[in-house]
């Protein structure tokens, strides 16, 4: 689970929560080391470092350093007291980087031998809790928070860091007492009013029952009432929430939003641009055409546009120093890594993981040992080949689960996953554990997803054509058996991809009629076209 952002929802025993778990920062090994520091403090002194009401404890976790253990019990060795205080540093960068570092400082207190790290453990070190090389871009987000209103669109190709950028701004907003909601459009792809429905659920979570009832009734009639009525309800709702306290609306992967949602989003930006409301919206700019509605508010001067480009060679070197801490990459290693990644942060991390998985980048103690000469290694030229080579080293059940997950997409849940793969329960959970350990997948708020969309796309593209079609058919059957409402477009697309002609035509026509009923003419046209193509064949 290393490198996964905290949800921002405060769950767990507050006395042991690290600051980043409270504020929505990046969760990594240092988050657990903070909890270890709390335990050590309690064991040594006989009391917790922070006590009081839940709110008082959370505030202390964020802002207050406790008294050193040695100041409470003089018999505690100074070195041990210092180790505990380093574990309890508020800034993850000031804590121990990993468990091995703690063991190294504790070595003189024990005769235990250190265990040998596995390849999986070594790969797990490849993360950075800070965003590297984006100081100017982050300053723009900071100014937006200082101004207290406005809209910022963030465009970048996949893997460059738009989601991480938005997370960093969200963490800063939470620390500065902004309330926030986050809509992940990836989970609403192919659904009419998908972004609007997600936004409704997020606003409901922030609102009183009275406020939800006052403004939420219209959402049960989506597609049956005018879009202006929906927009008006959202504007009034968000405006009232803004009066209760500053609010930021974050939306990620907006390139997947449906046309209806984009029109409503633009109206919200226009009508709320003078309110204490901020919109921060990220999307893959290489997948959005010049005529997309996403550009309208920027062209009108109502929103700002920030384009994130790839990292420079110097910035890539800075990121590598964080990833390989405390080792510093040689000039040759930096050159080859920059060439392999093109300054794309995700591609860089995957390149390093590939080197670890193949035994060409190893860790001895706390130091990393670089390949002797990358130029002499037979490295796959394409990033996708390196990802697949890493996946091929996993167990059979893990590979089967990864392939099925890439086809299931946003419909992934445990029951469907097991149904589609046909594995027994033991193999299911062993395979999932393997995918999590190797950072192919992550578990966030009880659901599983790929650690990065590029992994999903690469694995999907590598599934053999006949097997991929079979998986699409199994996924469609699994969704149908669940009898879930509102999934006609999804079922239709799976049957089309499976090549099951009779069901593909039936569900495409049903999805088209459903779209017509909600005045989504373009969506209806797409489904009618799919049905026509199949009938022509």
N, C-alpha and C positions, 0 to 999 in steps of 0.2 A: 504493500500500500504506500510505498515511499513516493514522495513527490505529488501526492494527491491533495487538492485544496480542501480545507475544512468547509463544511456546508454553511457555517455561520449560525447554525442552530445549536444552541448550547445544551448538549446532552452529556450525561456521565456524572461522576462524582466531582463536584466543583473544586474540592480541596486539592485535587491532583491534576487539574487541567492546565496545560501549558497556555501561555498567552495567545499563540497563533491558533490554537484550537477554539478559543473564545472569539477571536476577531475575524476568523475566516481566512487565515493565512495558509501557507503551504505546510502540509503534514509530512514529516519525514522522521528519520530515526531520532533526531534531537527532541522531538515531541515526547517520545517515550523516555528519553534520558531525563527530561524535566520531571516526569512523574517519578522516575527512579530517585532523583534528587529529593523530592518531597518525602518519599519513603525513608531514605537515608537520614534526612533531617529528623523525622519522627522517631526513628529507631535510636538515634544518638542522643536526642534531647528529651525524649519522652512526650513531646507535644508537636502538633502541626505548626508550620510557619505562619499560617493564616487561619483565623477563626472569626466567627460572627455569623450574620445572616448570609444567605446565598449571594445576594447582591454585593455585600461588603467583601466577601471572599473573592468573588469574580473581579471586582475593582482592584483588590490587592494583587491578584495574579497578574493583572495587566500593568500595574504601575509601581508597586511597592517591593523593595528588596527586604527580606527578613534579616534579623540580627544573625551574625555568624554563629554556628553551633558552639564554637569555642567560647564565645562570650556568655553563653548560658551554662556550659559545663566546662570548666577549665581543664579537666582531665582529657578532653578530646584532643588528639594530636593536631597540631596546626595544619599539617599537610592534608589530613583527612577533612578538616573543616574547610580548607580552600577548595578541595575537590567538590564538596557538596555545593558550595557557593557558585562554582563554575557551572555545575549542573543546573542551577536555578537562575542563570542569566536570562533576562527578559528577551534579549535579542538572540535568536537561534545561532547567528553567526559568532556570538561570543561564548556559546556553549561548546562542549566537546562535539566534535564532528560525528563520531561514531563510538560504538561500544569498545572497539579495539583501543581507542585513545584513552578511555577511562581505565581499561585494564593496564595499559602501559604506565599510567601515573600511579596505579594501585600496586604495581608489581612488587615494590619493596615491602608490602604488608602481607604478602601471601607467597607460598612456595608452589602454587599450582602452575602447571605448564599451560601455555596458550594453545588453543585448538587451531587446527589448520582451516582456513576459510575456503569454502566451496566457490565454484565459478558463479553460482547464483548470488551468493553473498557479495562477491566482488562487483557483479553488475549492479547490485542495489545501491552502491555508493554513487552511482552516476546521476546525481541530481544537484540542483542549485536552488537554495531557498530564496535567492534574490534574482530579480530580472536584470540581466547584464546588457549594457550598451544602449539603454533607452532613457537616459537622463532627460534629454530635451522633450521627448514624447511624454514622459511621466510628469514633467513640469506643466505641460498643457492640461493634463487631467487634474493636477493640483490646483491650477488657476480656476478651472471650471468649478471645483468645490468651493474655492474662496469666493467666486462670484455668486454662487448660490442658485444658479439657474442656467438653462441652456441645454444644448444637445450636441453630442459628439459622435460622429460616425467613424469607426476604425476599420480600415480595409487592409487586407494583407493576404498573400497566398497561404495555403495550408502549411502549418509547421513553423511559420516565421515567429509567431508569438502573440497573436491578437487576443486569444483567450487568456493567456497569462497576463497580458497587459491589463485586460479588463478586471481580472482577479486582483491585481495589485491596487488598482484604483478603488475597487470595492472594499478591500481591507482598510485602505486609508479612510474611506468614507465611514466605515463602521467605527473606527477609532475616534473619528471626529463627530460621533453621535448622529450621523445620518442613518435613517432607516432605508432599507433597500429591498427590492424584489429582483429576481433573476429569472428570465425566461430562456430556456434552452430550446431553440427552434428545431434542432436536430430531432428531437423527440416528437415534433409535430409535423414533420415532412409528410406530404401527400394528404393532409387533412384540411378541409375547408375551414377557414377561421381558426386555424391551428394556433397561431400566435395569440389571437384574441382569447381563446379558451384558456390557454396557459396563463395569460396575464390575469384573467378573472380569478383563477385558483390562487395565484400569488397575492392578489389584492385582498381576497377573502381571508387569507391567513393573517393579514395586518389589521383587519377591520373588526369592529364590534358587530354583533349580530344585527343590531339596528341599522348600521350603515350598509351592511351587506344586503339586507332585505330591501332597503330604500333604493339601491342602485343595481342590484344583481338580478332582478326579475327578468329583465330584457334578454339575458343570456340564455334562458331556456327557450327563447324564440329565434335564435340565430338562424338566418336564412329565410325566415318567414316574416321578418320585419325589415324596414329600411335600414341600410347601413348608417344613415345619419342618426337614427334613433340609438343605435349601438354606440356610435361615437359620442353622442351627447351624454349618454349614461356614464361612459368611461371618463370623459372630461370632468363631469361633476364629481364623480367618485374620487378621482385622483386629486382634484382641487381641494376637496374636503380633507383628504389625508394629508395634503401639504400644509393645511392650516394647523393640523395637530402636531406637525414636526417635519423637518426637511426630509425629502424623499428622492431616492435615485432608482430609476428603472433601467436595469441592465438586460440586454438581449444579445444572445450569441448565435452565430451561424444564420444570420438573417437572410442569406442568399437562398435558403430553403423555404422561406415564408411564402404563403399563397398570396395571390393578387389582392384578394379582399382584405387580408390582414395588413398588407403593405399600405393600402389606401387609408385604413383606419389609423395605422401607426403615424403616417404623415400628418393626418389631421390633429392627432394628439400633440405632436411636436409643434405644429403651427399655433394651436389654440392655447397651449400651456407654456409658451416660451417666455412669458413674463412672470410666471409663478415660481415659488421656491421648489421647483421640480427639475431634476436633471435626467436626461436620457443618454445612456452610453450604449451604443449599438455596434456590434462587430460582425463582419462578414468577409467572405473570401472575394476579394475584388477581381480576381481573375476568372470568377464564375458569374459575374454580374455584368450584363450587357450595358452599353451606353444609353439605351432607352429605358432601362429599368426604373420603376417608380422610386427605388431606393435613393436615387440621386436628386430627386425633386427638391427636398428641403435644403440641400446644400446649394443647388443652383439658385434657389430663392433667397439665400443668405440667412435662412432661419437656423441652420445647423452648421457646425464646423466639420471639416473632413480631415482626418489624419491617416496618412498612408505609412504603414510599417514596411520598410524594405529589409533585405537580408543584412546580417551582421557584416561589418568589415572584417578584414583579417585581424586587426588589432582587437576588436571586440570578440571575435572568435577565440583568440588567445586568452582574453580575460575570462570568458566562459569556461574554457578548458581548465584554467587554474582553479576555478571554483569546483568543477566536476571532479578533478583529480587531486584536490587538496590532500596533503600539503605539497605534492609534487608540482613542479613547473614544467610544462612541455618544452621540448627542445625546438629549435627553429625548424628543423626538418620535419618533426612530427606535426607541428602546427601547420606547416605548408601543405603537407599531405592531407591533413584532416580538413583544412579549409577547402582544398581542391575537391575532396570527396563530398563535402556538405554544401558547398556554395554559399555558406553563411546562414543556412537554414538551421535553426536551433534543434529542431526535432531530428533532422537528418544527421547532425553532428552526434547527438546522443546515441542514435541507432548505430552509427558507424563505430563508436567506441564500444557499445555493447557487443557488436559483432566481433570486434577484436578480442574482447574478453572471452566470448563464447568459443572462439577458435584457439584460445591459448596464446594469442599474440600480444595481449596486454594483460599483465599479471600484477598482483599486489603482494608485496613482501613486507610484513609488519604494517607500517603506515605508509610506505612508499610504493609508488607505481613504477613498474619496470616497462619501459616502452619497447616496441618492436625494434630489433637491431637496425633493420632497414626496410621501411615500408615499400620502397620501390622494387625490392626483390620478391615481395610476397605476391602470390597469385590471388589478388583480391577481386571479387565481383565488381564489375564496372558500375552497375546500377544499384541504387539504394534498395529497390524492390528485391533484387537478387540477394542482398545481404539480409533483409528481413526474413525472406523465405528460408535461407540457410540457417538462420537462428531458430525459426519455427520447426524446421526438420529435426532439430536436436531434441525436441520434446517427445514425450511418450505418445503412443498411438491414440489413446483416448483423448489426450490433450489436443492433438492435431485435429481429431474428428470434431471435438467441441468447438475449436476455433473456427473451423470451416462452417459449421452450422450456425454459429453466432454471427458470422459475417453475412449470412443470408437472412437470418431472423431480423437483424437490424434493431429498430426501435421496438419490435414486438418480442424481444428477448425476455423470457422469464424462466425460472427453473423448470416448471412443468413442461413447457413447450420445448425447452432445450433437451430434456431427457427424452421426450416423445420423438423428436426429430432425429436424434442420434441413435436411439435405441439402446443406450448403455444402461447398466444397472446403477442403483443408487450409489454404491461404493465407488464404482469407476467414475461416476459423475462428479462426486465431491473431490476425489483424488485428482481428477483432471483439472477441475476448477482451481484447486490449490496450486497445481503446477503452473497454470496460466498466471495466477496472481504472483507467485514467487518470481517468475521470469518476466514480470511487468508487461505481459501481453494484454492482460485485462486488469481492471480495478473494480472494487466494490465500493459504491458510494450510496449512502442512505438506503442500504438494503437491496440495491439493484446492481447488476453486473453490466459492465460496458468495456469496450476496448480502451486501453490507456491513451490511445490517440486514433483519430479517424483514419490516418494514413495506414495504420496497421490493419484495420478492418478492410479498407479498399484493396490493399496489396494481397491479403489473404483471399479475399473474394475473387480477385482477378486470377489467382493461381489455382483455384478449384477447377478440376477437370470438367469440361463442358457438360458431359453426360451426367456426372455426379451433381453439378450445380443445378441442372434442371430438375433432377430428382429431389434435391433438397428444397427447391422452391415449391414443388408439389406437396411435399410433406409439411412445409410451413403453412401453406394455404389450408390444407386439411386440418391441421392443428388449430388454426384460428377459427375455422368454421365450426369445429367441434366445441369450441368454447362459447359459441353463440354470442359473441360480443357485438354490441351495436356500434354503428358508425364506422365499421372497418371495411365496407364494401370496396372502396378504392384500393386498399391494401391487398385484399384477397384477390381482386381482379388482376393486379399487377403480378402477384406471385403465380397465378395460373397462366398468365401470358408468358412469363419467363420460363415456366415449366413445360410449355408447349402442349398443355392438355386442352385441346381446342374447344370441346363442347363447354367445359366449365369456364374457360377464358372468355368465350363469347357471352355466355349467360351473365357472368358477374360484371363484365365490362358494360353490357347494356344496362344492368341494374344500377351500376355506379353512375352511368351517364344520366339516367332518369333521376336519380337522387340529386345529382348536381344541378340538373335543370330545375328541380323543385326548390333549390336554394338560390336560384338566379346566378349560379356560377357557370356562365356560358362556356368559358374557355376550358374548364375542367371537363364539362360534358362533352365538348368537341373532342378532347383528347381520348376519352373512353370510347366514343363512337368510332373514332379513327382506328383505334386498336382492334375493335370488333370487326370493322370493315376489312382491315388488312388480313385477319385470320380467315374471314369468309372468302376473300378473293383467292387465297391459296387453296 
